[in-house]
Each structure stands twice: as C-alpha cells, then as structure tokens.
C-alpha cells in the first residue's frame, strides 16, 4: 500500500513540475549596446517600447515589431533604472533605483523630457499604475510597497518577512484591470496578490518552483512571469496555473534559451523577452498560448 501511495505521490509531483514547452519563432533580436536591460513599457500607441538599460543608466527606445533603435534618453539623469510604466496621462514613469525616486518623463516618440519625480522611496525597482490613477512602487531596501495619489505619498504597506503582506526583496508591482495588485516577492520566491485596498488575497510560487521571480506582464487574462534563476518565462492562466514555459531551465542563448531573464512584455501572439544577463531583447512569436 505504501509503495502504491509513494508512486502516486511521485506521479503527482512530476505532473506539477511538468514544463509544457511553448513553440516559438524568433522574429528579431537586439543586443548592440545593451547592458543588463531590466524591463520595458509599450508606448501608448503600441508602436514603440521603452527599455530600461540598467547598467548604462538610460532608457533605449525601440520599434516594437523590429527592435530597431530609434532613440535614447536619461543619461546623466537616471541611475540604474529598473522598471517603466506609462500613467493615464501618457507620461513615462521610470523606477530610478539609484536615485531613490520615480522619474517622470513627457515623451514624444523617441524623445523625452524629465518633468517631475516621486520621492520618499528606498531603492525602488518596480512601478505600476492602478485603474484609479494611484501609483505603486516597490522599495527593495526597506522591503515595503509605497502608494502615491496625486503625486503625494499616501501610505506605505508591508514589512520585512515571509508572512502574508510581508516582503523580501520585492521587485515588480503590477496592477490588474480589476484593481488587484501583484507584488513579485522575489527573495521569498513567490507572487503575492492584494485587492485594491492592499488586503492580502493570495500567494503563489511554491507549486511553480519559482527561483528569484522578477517582473510580470498581463496579456488579456493570461500572465507572463520571468523566473530569473530558472532561466525561464512562465505563462499562467488567471488562476495562476501553468500553461506553458519559454526557456529550457538551464542557462543558454537562443530563440528559446535565456540567461537569467528578468522581464517580459506580451501582446499575443508576440512576446518580448528581456534576457537580462545575455544583454539582449528577443522578439518571439509564440504558439499554443490559448490566444485566438
């Protein structure tokens, strides 16, 4: 009987750890001049992407569908930027990590002008805009989540730890269309989900065997999550169940092989992988995602 139960447990564990590989076609790649790119944001019209070129302390602007470079800004203004997000007014918010702020840019195509900042932060590496206009930022040094409203710090939530509502090296924060807030609790190898009032609703990660997750992206009712130290990108459904995997689980460089990727953008059937430690961005067409 014990043998039967053990075999059933092994089979169940193997199923949970199964990595359904997604079929991909590489459409473009950019590596020239990048140094540990961290994340990116689509322009409001979707034609450009703004890439935080972290170790170069700048933002690179690329054509979304070709990855052709069309501009650069932020030199002398930014220090090790990590995340980027457009607000409801069309301004680009950049998590300016080394300067302990969110830098605010007015953009016009490939050009940009620094027009403001949000202060009171401690090593921010993630920034998000809620449906109601509030801005969230992760503080990696104080291990908290900051909330801004109308340009002013409204509250700070969380503390250091591993319980619900606590964080260890929180990286990304994203706000879903329904107001839910996702915080990538990186050193706890999990993602925490909160409601719009920041009440804890769920956590996931152990069942996916996450290892240093960093940034996620919504694509309709699906979620793409960069699992850095597993060298892979996960596709999840709205209940956080695994649908498919990009990457082999081992360090590599190719259409479907990455080295500590930290972020991803998605617009089905296309996926932009920020392959951070290969110093490149890869544009893929992905099949079998459930998209029409």
Secondary structure, 3 states (H helix, E strand, C coil): CHHHHHHHHHHHHHHHCCCCECCEEEEEEECCCCCCEEEEEECCCCCEEEEEEHHHCEEEEEECCCCCEEEEECCCCCCCEEEEEECCCCEEEEEEHHHCEEEEEEEECCEEEEEEEECCCCCEEEEEECCCCCEEEEECCCCEEEEEECCEEEEEECCECCCCCCECCEEEEEECCCCCEEEEEHHHCEEEEECCCCCEEEEECHHHCCCCEEEEEEECCEEEEEEHHHCEEEEECCCCCEEEEECCCCCCCECCECCCCCEEEEECCEEEEEEHHHCEEEEEEECCCCCC
